[in-house]
Amino acid sequence: MSTVAREVMSVHVGQCGSQVGNACWELFCMEHGIEPNGKIANDNKVVDNSFQTFYNETAAGQYVPRALFVDLEPTVIDEIRTGTYKALYHPEQLITGKEDAANNYARGHYTVGKELIDVLLDRIRKSAEGCSGLQGFMVFHSYGGGTGSGFTSLMLERLAIDYGKKSKFHLPIYPSPEISTAVVEPYNSVLTTHCTMENADCAFLLDNTACYEICQKNLDVERPTYSNLNRLIVQVVSALTSSLRFEGCLNVDLCEFQTNLVPYPRIHFPLASYAPILSNEKAHHEQMTIHEITSKCFDRENQMIKVDTRAGKFMACCMLYRGDIVPKDINAAINFMKNKADVKFVDWCPTGFKVGINFQPTTIVPGSEMAKTQRSVCMLTNTTALMDVWSRLNTKFDMMYAKRAFIHCTWERGWKRGSSATRGKTWPRWSETTRRLGWTPSLFKMNMRKPRRRWKKERNLCCQVNLPETF
Amino acid sequence: MSTGTNTKCSLMDGQRVCCNNEYATVRYTGPVVGASGMWVGLEWDNLSRGRHSGSYKGREYFSVGRPNSGSFVRSHVVDAGIEFIDAVKEKYGLDESAVNEEVIEGIGGRDIIVIGAKFINKKQSNFSESFSINLYNMKVSSITVNPLYEHLLPKASLLDLSNNLINSWLVVSNVTFFMPNISTLSLNNCRMTAPLNDSEASMISSCFDKVSTLSLNKTLINWHDLPFVSIMFANLRELSFCDNSAQLSGLPSDSFAQLQMLLLDFNPIDSWDLVLQLGRLPGLTELYCNGCGIPSVYFPDSKEDQFFPKLSLLSLKQNKISSLESINQLNKLPRLVELSLTANPVLSLDKEEYARMEVVARIGGMVTLNKTTILARERMESEVWYSIKYGTQWFEAKATSDVTEPDLMGRFLAFHPRYREIVKKYGEPEIGQLKKTSNKLKDSLLLVNIVVGSIESGTRVVSKKLPSGTTIMKLKIIIEKVFRVDKKKQLLSYVSAGTSNKPVLIDNDYRSLSFFAIDNNDTIIVTSS
């Protein structure tokens, strides 16, 4: 691979995005043998240039991540500026404001966000100009925070204008059902999903509760902290992007995800699950065969978001195997999967399974509770069961909005009440529109008697619904 | 599924074979009286396949380790396994038929597209670049040196031969002919027979001097054969010896000199004495004894320096440790920083958070408990809570130590060895903190004496137990019922117990007894207006 096109730029927004980003680049550096100062260790020769999709090579032989960290307040990013990897990033990659968004979407999007957006876009432009063939963006953020929701949606709107054709992938942290850090999370989540629905191509939802439970059950950690969760999340991210960073067959790319996993532009939320997740001692005496890791993927316990897939049907599925796996084993695993009775596909979507293999095994950061395994699999499914996830969010939104609770925060900060007649009207209709968007049961439980006609009608409905403008 | 050349004469006693996906050991080959032809007597790994213990129609042909695990089969169903090099080629060798995008008829009527098979196969078949070889469940039974393939896998450092048919260490040592740089070797589920003596072991050891990680789970190797393992693998850093039904006993003093990590999960270790003998291993830093049935932990005081001098991680999950005394003993380990105690009865003695605080307070140097770091604040809170919890006993012991029971202090300190240290750090607990407040309603009732007229007039005194939150309105209703004084005409006042103060007027009907500071044994005087 001599010329490296297909560069990917990652943007980490807010506290959540920055902390996940820190863990992410730490892992990527370990996988590629890049030291904290950006240089490759002397004894590793650069055999495979594929990692330059994520790293920029400078004239001094240093490899700088193609990433931008942005937050409206400086504390979190200051920790990166003074942490182990401070020499890895260029100072211009770490963008901070002075006053944070205080869990307020309107502050993140309008008041405080608008000060910083131009700086960010300028840096993105500079970075993009240095790329020979920018493939797209990966955005890490949370749904519940102010910066993660408001600023991200602002950024995506602007990116859609400047870089319309590039893919934009999200890794949002969905507000978990049990562990909630802010009361207004439902508002922030719904608003940001609405605004990014048009602009994002694919969003791999991740949920804190699911990750907590994985840490407690599989890794035996009594009280997981955010750093435990982040290390788990970045293993999934690493599996997703491994085909881009290591030499492999082209078809298991990030762009291919779009083609395979997203049947309609609005239904772009695949569910990720990862196996095996084992603590160090279990890895020594549990043999992880391909059958076992494949079946664990279908287990509810290994999913990155809390949802019951048996309640829904699959629209598309992608399995990414990594490590010491031979194609013969894959065939055996596929035969095993065939016997899984609870995998049902919807009949209005023609896609099926895609299975890819990558040669490079996983690496783990030293001090991590997860054990290094010789083979692993990450499964991405677009399943109708995710409707559950959105309806949970909708109910919470409705409950709060019915009482107009906490609305004044957002109204005071960003929207001037009554500044436009439509604005006042469209907010209450928002919950209605989310239902019309395609998250209704009717879309998924098709009328079996006349499938084709109904399918077309529903497809048109979800593709062409004219959404009201942003507030 | 190659059957090799297994005529009955090539099967040897003790050879490991596979028969219909079940593993067994050959114990007998030859005729059987009462049945025609030649038979092979097998001892099955899986007890349910066995029919008898080696005898048929009264004649005994072979003996088995476990009763009812033997049976006779025909030689043609017995699979003696394949050669190592054949297994490697079968799994990783170049597959001409591989394609990069293969469509397979799949699940629910949908196709499964497998991508990258040819690319991966090409990469993996380049043996000079392979770094790990996994031959799990491939029925490898022999590894013969073949000069054609010397150093076939020069960069391969990991070899997994689990679930195969190898049974001899000599055979395993031939692996280094193909893989000179092997550093991680896994032989789980292979029933190995021990080398005969030390010299044979040391002959093999020259091959394995680079091996630093060895995995021997479920191999049923006896503990007293471990010294041979130690001779063969002189530079071993990590040893996994789980689920071997091993009865631990002592080890010679020079064995496993370099061993840093030892896993003994799921071995039936019923007593800590057996584990204690491992304390002599000089380099041991991590010890895992999960699920072993250990009832308690202790370290002898006198020679404490010699036991587990470098141990920093100890994992004792799913054992039967039930007494806090074991926790105290763990404090004696000088370098212990990480401990795992989940699923032990000792953690269910109290509520979950309290149990954790108790363990944190009792072991001073610990940094990580149950894989969660103990922050400085948590340590402080736990130690202060601990000092308050046992504060009354401490004061009792102090008070009586010189006078009546000098032993009480000694016994207290024996059960709370860190108490003195904690008191020095934070000071003694406040007396006020030690008072136990009862939440029961019974205990918060006030006893009041109600008298009509005046105290001296000698009329009957009625004592009632009332909650301190009773309003005066209710009190008046009670008095009306008892003394039949109309509540609208009642004038109440009270005198504090044991004093001869002037009665204090109770004027507000809507306040409670506690508002007027009416305490236990006070007298309420009722006069009518």
Interface residues (C-beta under 8 A of the other chain):
Chain A: L219 D220 V221 E222 R223 P224 T225 G248 C249 N251 V252 S279 E281 H284 H285 Q287 T289 F314 D324 I325 V326 P327 K328 I330 N331 I334 M337 K338 K340 V343 K344 F345 T351 G352 F353 K354 V355 G356 I357 N358 F359 P361 E369 Q374
Chain B: K91 Y92 D95 A98 N100 E101 I104 G106 I107 G108 G109 R110 D111 I112 I113 V114 I115 G116 A117 F119 I120 N121 K123 Q124 S132 N134 Y136 N137 L158 D160 S162 N163 N188 S215 N217 S240 C242 D243 L263 D265 F266 Y288 N290 S315 K317 S340 T342 R356 L369 N370 K371 T372 T373
